[in-house]
Amino acid sequence: MLQRHSKDSRSRTEDALRKRGYDFTGKYLAVRDYHDLVQENPETMGPEAVSLLEGVLKASEFSHQTQAYFFYRETAEVLTWLMVHTPDEILAGQALAAMKSSIGCTTGPVQRAITEALGALPLSVSGPEIHPEPPEEISCVPYTEIAHRLPCCLSHPPRLIGRSLVAPTDQSRCLFVIKLARKEDKLATLSKESIWMEYLHSRVHGFPAEFQVPSPIRINGSYAFHVRNIPVKLSEKMDLHPEGLAVGYIADTEYFTYPNQPGINGGLAKEQFRKIMFKNAWLLGKLTSLGVVHTAPIPLFHNRVQRLRRADHGLYEWPRGGRLDRWLYSCAYPNFGPTGIRDFEHFTSFKGPSRNLYQPIGGHLLSLILVTGSYFRSKDRRKIGMDPRGRPIDARHLFERDFFEELTKGIYLHYYHGFVGKDFLEDLPLDIGSLTDRMIEEMGVDRHMEEILRIADQEQMTNEAFMTFLENRGVSSEEAKGFRKAAEDIVLYTGPHLGGFNQRNSLPELIESIGIMASLCIVGRFWEEKFPDAEKPFRVKFWSRGLNP
């Protein structure tokens, strides 16, 4: 085969990468040439090539450049290409070690480039075939008739929890639940929750971590039905489906228990909270490894109000490091608890390139750590916002630093074990202690409270929706009447947010750490698939006792 690169051209390219004095464009072109060279002549690559590329990453010479991320991503991808295509376990291990070593001594665009390159490693993860089929006919049934068809008897009338009718039964630890559809919900989306319940029922019994999956009910062969004569008054503000579209299921009595909910003594005891968080971290990791991905352990938004006119619907893309909208509000009702993961409508079957797993894995870890932070804040929910003088509330004293650090470590370790199938037996290239200090500093002081309702967003609202929006954000009815829709931008105090409006995340250390954790999960799974019988590149130096699922 004709080789594009001679020995002389290779030597010149290596000199350009090794020596200082080249401008950014020259170095960038040299890295691209070297990437081509590696792909054409992989058999000629050895430890020297790995060392050369590691030096480029660690030097961070051009980290201040606008296009720095793309330069370092190209450099990191040469190393990942070697990892993927070499059959030599030692060389692959050297390339991996170089990247892990570089993660620990770089920041900003260099570190992001490395973690995202590792996060794109190929994996054999593919979800099940789930195809909701709309029924030919949906029954319209009174609530009492549905209750009479159950294999158990209701012991009390139902009460509303969110948009679910929840009633206790005469069977120990069983609740009957009817989940009411929203006005905009589609039949297929609603039925999908029940189909996921059926699917998972037969597949979670072998898990070492208990996962209590609800049992869906059918009415005349259909998961979905129209419920009539509901014995609870429903508010028009709930914006429910006008024809009472719903699904039903039998769940455990703790299904609606939240790990961070406040209580008489400040919420769950430390031991209970630890157990719940570690179990759900493992479950999210395990299900993701099977291609069953939960897309919203908590709802995360960059900007909630702009979700109707933004292409990304305002959803939070954590790798971009933007402001996180109303983080405590997002944590109020997490979609996991003592029984395991819930709100099955948010499950999706993963199909596609494995690089698309990097973001949801990071989203899971970010959600779990945010809920952990909210657990400490929930000890006194009066301490939110600003004091009478307009100064940010300082709630740092509510955090237990050592426990927070232990939980953050444990969440990662359990998620890794669930996703990879083995313990994490390496040094973690991340200072969890310093991260914990920064999380307490930012999560404990409500510095960022402002949200701006832009004219463009107001124009998308009806007059009624405009008034409701203001009232839902703490504006009194009388004050709301004083605003004229689309006349000017309106500043509201709806935080705490992590970062000012239209600014960067005020806790970049957390975003960087999530990138490292997510990439290491993918690396661990990649290594197990490529070298299933091999020793790890590093041996055990980091583990905490008592953290097993």
Disulfide bonds with the S-S distance in Angstrom:
none
